[in-house]
Amino acid sequence: MPPSPQPPIAPPAPRVRMPRAQREEQILRIAEEVFAERGFQATTMEDIAERVGVTKPLIYEYFGSKEGLLSACITRARTQLRVATEAAWQGVGAEAPLEVVFRAGVRAFFEFIEEHANAFVLIQQEGAVASQASPLIESIREQQSAATMATFRKAPALAEVPDRLLEGYVEVIIGACERVAVWRTRRPGVSTQEATDIVVSTVWAGLDALLPG
């Protein structure tokens, strides 16, 4: 009997081109992971390209340089944190007591850190990153300060508090959140709720003293 004819070999599936915005998001997510794992100085563009599964020239085309890629990662983290914080404040409602609003913002920060550990590690590498990234890292703090200040300014109970005094309290809040988040990296058993309680119980007494009555 003649041999049975072999079925024709199917041609390879065409490579699907990922839309640029989707590819950029993929590169940023993976770059954030690699920077956090290896540190900015030790990471090469080859490392990131290999992990993503693209060519190194493509990453240069999108971001220009390793420093540009780092800056884009930090900007992405800043945007995500702002969105998370604003969503938390909106979730409690405009009429919520000030302490509830305060707690919601603090908790949103720690929940963001919990869900974006790589981004936080990246931000904490401030002393080792490129000089152009340092202002971006500081801009994350400034963004949170400005957003918290604007939220507090909407509270009728704080209407008579001078801007300078309220700004000082906001800086204390931002600093307390960041330092407790750093401390948690050495105490992984501390939950988001516990971290929130530490900051709120420590700072709220001073903020509450500004309220009339």
C-alpha positions in Angstrom: 0.0 0.0 0.0 1.3 3.4 -0.8 2.0 5.5 2.3 -0.8 7.7 3.5 -0.3 11.3 2.5 0.9 13.5 5.3 -1.3 16.4 6.2 0.1 19.7 5.1 2.2 21.6 7.6 0.3 24.6 8.9 2.1 27.9 8.4 3.3 29.5 11.6 0.8 31.9 13.1 1.6 35.5 12.3 3.1 37.5 15.1 0.5 39.7 16.6 1.6 43.3 17.0 0.8 44.7 20.3 -0.6 48.3 20.3 2.0 50.8 21.4 0.1 51.9 24.6 -0.2 48.2 25.6 3.4 47.5 24.9 4.6 50.6 26.8 2.5 49.5 29.8 4.1 46.0 29.6 7.6 47.4 29.4 7.0 49.7 32.3 5.6 47.0 34.5 8.5 44.6 33.8 11.1 47.4 34.1 9.7 48.3 37.5 10.2 44.7 38.6 13.8 44.5 37.2 14.8 47.8 38.7 13.4 46.8 42.1 15.2 43.4 41.9 18.6 44.5 40.7 18.8 48.2 41.4 19.0 50.9 38.8 22.7 50.9 38.3 23.0 47.2 37.9 20.1 46.8 35.5 20.9 47.0 31.8 18.5 47.6 28.9 19.3 44.1 27.7 18.0 42.7 31.0 14.7 44.5 30.5 14.4 43.7 26.8 15.0 40.0 27.4 12.4 39.9 30.2 9.8 41.7 28.1 10.6 39.6 25.0 11.4 42.6 22.7 14.4 44.1 21.1 16.6 46.6 22.9 16.2 49.2 20.1 12.4 49.1 20.7 12.8 50.2 24.3 15.2 52.9 23.2 12.6 54.0 20.6 9.9 54.3 23.3 11.8 55.8 26.2 15.1 57.1 24.8 17.4 55.9 27.5 17.6 53.8 30.7 17.1 57.1 32.6 14.0 57.9 30.5 12.6 54.5 31.2 13.2 54.9 35.0 11.5 58.4 34.8 8.5 56.8 33.1 8.3 54.1 35.8 8.2 56.7 38.5 5.7 58.9 36.7 3.5 55.8 36.3 3.7 55.1 40.0 2.9 58.7 40.9 -0.3 58.6 38.7 -1.4 55.2 40.2 -1.0 56.5 43.7 -2.9 59.7 43.0 -5.8 57.7 41.4 -5.9 55.3 44.4 -5.9 58.1 46.9 -8.6 60.1 45.2 -10.8 57.0 44.8 -10.5 56.4 48.5 -11.6 59.9 49.4 -14.5 59.7 47.0 -15.5 56.4 48.5 -16.1 57.8 51.9 -18.1 60.7 50.5 -17.9 64.5 50.8 -19.9 64.6 54.0 -17.8 62.1 56.0 -16.2 63.2 59.3 -12.7 64.5 58.8 -11.2 61.6 60.8 -12.9 59.2 58.4 -11.5 61.1 55.4 -8.0 61.2 57.0 -8.1 57.5 57.7 -9.2 56.7 54.2 -6.3 58.5 52.6 -3.8 56.9 54.9 -5.1 53.4 54.3 -5.1 54.1 50.5 -1.4 54.8 50.7 -0.6 51.6 52.5 -2.9 49.6 50.2 -1.1 51.0 47.2 2.3 50.0 48.8 0.9 46.5 49.4 -0.2 46.1 45.8 2.7 47.9 44.2 5.7 46.7 46.2 8.0 47.0 43.3 7.1 50.7 42.8 7.8 51.5 46.4 11.2 49.7 46.3 12.0 51.8 43.2 11.0 55.0 45.0 13.1 54.1 48.0 16.2 53.7 45.9 16.4 57.5 45.7 20.0 57.7 46.6 21.0 55.3 43.9 18.9 56.4 40.9 19.8 58.8 38.1 19.9 62.4 39.1 17.0 63.3 36.8 14.7 60.8 38.6 15.2 62.5 42.1 12.9 65.4 41.3 10.3 63.0 40.0 10.5 61.0 43.3 10.1 64.3 45.3 7.1 65.2 43.0 5.3 62.1 44.3 5.5 63.5 47.9 4.5 67.0 46.6 1.6 65.5 44.8 0.3 63.7 47.9 0.9 66.8 50.0 -1.1 69.0 47.5 -3.9 66.5 47.2 -4.2 66.1 51.0 -4.1 69.8 51.5 -6.9 70.3 49.0 -9.0 67.7 50.7 -8.5 69.2 54.1 -9.3 72.7 52.8 -12.7 71.4 51.8 -13.5 70.4 55.4 -15.5 73.2 57.0 -14.0 72.4 60.4 -10.6 73.4 59.2 -11.7 76.6 57.4 -10.1 78.9 60.0 -6.8 77.1 60.2 -4.0 79.1 58.5 -2.5 77.5 55.4 1.0 77.5 56.8 -0.1 75.5 59.9 -2.2 73.1 57.9 0.6 72.5 55.4 2.9 71.6 58.3 0.5 69.0 59.5 0.1 67.6 56.0 3.9 67.3 55.7 4.0 65.4 59.0 1.3 63.0 57.6 3.1 62.3 54.4 6.4 61.8 56.2 4.8 59.5 58.8 3.2 57.3 56.1 6.4 57.0 54.2 8.5 56.1 57.2 6.0 53.5 58.5 6.0 52.0 55.0 9.8 51.7 55.1 9.6 50.2 58.6 7.1 47.6 57.3 9.6 46.3 54.8 11.6 45.1 57.8 8.4 43.9 59.6 6.4 42.0 57.0 3.9 40.8 59.6 2.5 44.3 60.0 -0.8 44.5 58.2 -2.2 47.4 56.2 -4.7 48.0 59.0 -2.1 48.1 61.7 0.1 50.5 59.7 -3.0 52.7 59.1 -3.8 52.6 62.8 -0.2 53.6 63.8 -0.3 56.7 61.6 -3.8 57.7 62.4 -3.5 57.3 66.2 -0.2 59.2 66.2 -1.1 62.1 64.0 -4.8 62.5 64.5 -4.5 63.8 68.0 -2.6 66.8 66.8 -4.9 67.4 63.8 -7.9 67.0 66.0 -6.6 69.8 68.2 -7.1 72.2 65.3 -10.8 71.5 65.2 -13.1 74.0 66.9 -14.6 72.8 70.2 
